[in-house]
Amino acid sequence: MANNDWKSRLNVVYSTNPDFQYTTDEKEEIETLPKQQQKLRVSIEKNHRGGKTVTLVKNFVGCDDDLKELARLLKTRCGVGGSAKEGEIIVQGDFKPRVIEILKQEGYTQTK
C-alpha cells in the first residue's frame, strides 16, 4: 500500500522516463539530547502578545513529541495554558522562577 500512496504524490509532474523513481522529502527527526546536555533558557516576554505576559523556554534540541511532553509537564505543574512549537515552549503568565525550579527537578541542570 505504501507504493500506491497517491496523497504523498500530489502536485508532482508526470514523468515519461521509465526508470523514474519518485522520492519524498521527509524531514529527519532530530535526536533528543539527554536532559543534562540541554541548555534551556527561560525568559519573560510581553512584546507582540497583546499586553499579556508569557514565560518562554527556548533552545530545546529534540523531536516534537519530547518538546510537547515537556510543555505538557510545565503547563500542568504551573496550572496554566500554553503551547509548544519550533523548539520553544510558551507558558501563559509570569512563571520564570517556578519553571526554572521544575526543570531543575526534572534533571535539566543547565537551565538559566
C-alpha positions as a LaTeX table, in Angstrom:
\begin{tabular}{lrrr}
\hline
Residue & $x$ (\AA) & $y$ (\AA) & $z$ (\AA) \\
\hline
Met1 & 0.00 & 0.00 & 0.00 \\
Ala2 & 2.91 & 2.36 & 0.67 \\
Asn3 & 3.95 & 2.23 & $-3.01$ \\
Asn4 & 0.47 & 3.38 & $-4.07$ \\
Asp5 & 0.07 & 6.28 & $-1.68$ \\
Trp6 & $-1.32$ & 8.95 & $-4.02$ \\
Lys7 & $-1.65$ & 11.63 & $-1.32$ \\
Ser8 & 2.12 & 11.91 & $-0.95$ \\
Arg9 & 2.43 & 12.44 & $-4.71$ \\
Leu10 & 0.00 & 15.32 & $-5.10$ \\
Asn11 & 1.30 & 18.20 & $-7.21$ \\
Val12 & 4.00 & 16.05 & $-8.83$ \\
Val13 & 4.63 & 16.46 & $-12.53$ \\
Tyr14 & 4.28 & 13.29 & $-14.62$ \\
Ser15 & 7.49 & 11.80 & $-15.98$ \\
Thr16 & 7.82 & 9.76 & $-19.20$ \\
Asn17 & 11.14 & 8.29 & $-18.07$ \\
Pro18 & 10.58 & 4.53 & $-17.47$ \\
Asp19 & 13.37 & 4.49 & $-14.86$ \\
Phe20 & 11.91 & 7.37 & $-12.84$ \\
Gln21 & 11.76 & 6.73 & $-9.09$ \\
Tyr22 & 9.62 & 9.09 & $-7.07$ \\
Thr23 & 11.18 & 10.13 & $-3.77$ \\
Thr24 & 9.64 & 12.14 & $-0.97$ \\
Asp25 & 11.39 & 14.79 & 1.05 \\
Glu26 & 10.84 & 13.56 & 4.57 \\
Lys27 & 12.16 & 15.59 & 7.45 \\
Glu28 & 14.68 & 13.83 & 9.63 \\
Glu29 & 13.70 & 13.59 & 13.26 \\
Ile30 & 16.27 & 15.30 & 15.42 \\
Glu31 & 17.51 & 13.05 & 18.19 \\
Thr32 & 16.67 & 14.43 & 21.61 \\
Leu33 & 19.68 & 15.36 & 23.70 \\
Pro34 & 19.88 & 13.99 & 27.26 \\
Lys35 & 18.44 & 16.24 & 29.96 \\
Gln36 & 21.89 & 17.11 & 31.33 \\
Gln37 & 23.06 & 18.39 & 27.92 \\
Gln38 & 20.03 & 20.57 & 27.17 \\
Lys39 & 20.90 & 24.27 & 27.51 \\
Leu40 & 17.43 & 25.68 & 28.12 \\
Arg41 & 16.90 & 29.42 & 28.51 \\
Val42 & 13.86 & 30.70 & 30.38 \\
Ser43 & 12.71 & 34.27 & 29.79 \\
Ile44 & 9.70 & 36.54 & 30.17 \\
Glu45 & 8.18 & 38.20 & 27.11 \\
Lys46 & 5.40 & 40.73 & 26.75 \\
Asn47 & 6.00 & 42.07 & 23.23 \\
His48 & 3.61 & 41.19 & 20.38 \\
Arg49 & 1.24 & 39.39 & 22.73 \\
Gly50 & $-1.44$ & 42.00 & 23.27 \\
Gly51 & $-0.05$ & 43.07 & 26.64 \\
Lys52 & $-0.11$ & 39.53 & 28.04 \\
Thr53 & 2.96 & 38.17 & 29.80 \\
Val54 & 4.31 & 34.75 & 28.82 \\
Thr55 & 7.22 & 32.61 & 30.01 \\
Leu56 & 9.38 & 31.29 & 27.15 \\
Val57 & 11.59 & 28.21 & 27.32 \\
Lys58 & 14.00 & 28.27 & 24.36 \\
Asn59 & 16.81 & 26.16 & 22.86 \\
Phe60 & 15.22 & 22.72 & 23.26 \\
Val61 & 17.00 & 20.26 & 20.97 \\
Gly62 & 14.96 & 17.19 & 20.12 \\
Cys63 & 11.89 & 15.77 & 18.45 \\
Asp64 & 8.50 & 17.47 & 18.61 \\
Asp65 & 6.97 & 14.70 & 20.75 \\
Asp66 & 9.53 & 15.24 & 23.53 \\
Leu67 & 9.04 & 19.01 & 23.30 \\
Lys68 & 5.27 & 18.64 & 23.64 \\
Glu69 & 5.68 & 16.25 & 26.57 \\
Leu70 & 7.91 & 18.74 & 28.41 \\
Ala71 & 5.46 & 21.55 & 27.63 \\
Arg72 & 2.59 & 19.47 & 28.99 \\
Leu73 & 4.53 & 18.85 & 32.20 \\
Leu74 & 5.30 & 22.56 & 32.68 \\
Lys75 & 1.74 & 23.65 & 31.92 \\
Thr76 & 0.17 & 21.15 & 34.33 \\
Arg77 & 2.63 & 21.94 & 37.14 \\
Cys78 & 2.00 & 25.69 & 36.72 \\
Gly79 & $-1.73$ & 25.20 & 36.22 \\
Val80 & $-1.92$ & 27.37 & 33.10 \\
Gly81 & $-2.16$ & 27.06 & 29.31 \\
Gly82 & 0.45 & 27.42 & 26.64 \\
Ser83 & 1.90 & 25.83 & 23.53 \\
Ala84 & 5.00 & 24.17 & 22.12 \\
Lys85 & 6.42 & 24.59 & 18.62 \\
Glu86 & 9.73 & 25.08 & 16.80 \\
Gly87 & 11.93 & 24.26 & 19.81 \\
Glu88 & 10.15 & 26.75 & 22.03 \\
Ile89 & 7.66 & 26.33 & 24.88 \\
Ile90 & 5.23 & 29.12 & 25.74 \\
Val91 & 3.67 & 29.10 & 29.22 \\
Gln92 & 0.98 & 31.72 & 29.82 \\
Gly93 & 1.84 & 34.05 & 32.69 \\
Asp94 & 4.92 & 35.12 & 34.64 \\
Phe95 & 6.25 & 31.80 & 35.97 \\
Lys96 & 10.00 & 32.13 & 35.37 \\
Pro97 & 11.25 & 31.08 & 38.86 \\
Arg98 & 8.75 & 28.23 & 39.05 \\
Val99 & 9.58 & 26.93 & 35.56 \\
Ile100 & 13.33 & 27.00 & 36.33 \\
Glu101 & 12.69 & 25.08 & 39.56 \\
Ile102 & 10.56 & 22.46 & 37.78 \\
Leu103 & 13.16 & 22.00 & 35.03 \\
Lys104 & 15.95 & 21.52 & 37.58 \\
Gln105 & 13.84 & 18.97 & 39.48 \\
Glu106 & 13.34 & 17.05 & 36.22 \\
Gly107 & 17.11 & 16.89 & 35.58 \\
Tyr108 & 17.71 & 19.81 & 33.22 \\
Thr109 & 20.83 & 21.03 & 35.01 \\
Gln110 & 21.98 & 23.72 & 32.52 \\
Thr111 & 18.86 & 25.86 & 32.84 \\
Lys112 & 19.09 & 29.66 & 33.25 \\
\hline
\end{tabular}
